[in-house]
Amino acid sequence: MVKKLTKGSEEREFYICEECGFSYETNELAKKCQDWCQKHHSCSLKITKHAVNLKH
């Protein structure tokens, strides 16, 4: 299951792949990432290039 996170004063929503921890702006991308990670035990560059950095 994809984890939902609300962050910042603007209360933007992000979705996190619980397998690898990458964060995305859409639930759809996070779900694709999680499905890929579970099936292949690796990350897909085509998916992870859409990941966002939440540390800034």
Secondary structure by P-SEA (a helix, b strand, c coil): cbbbbbbcccbbbbbbccccccccccaaaaaaaaaaaaaccccccccccccccccc
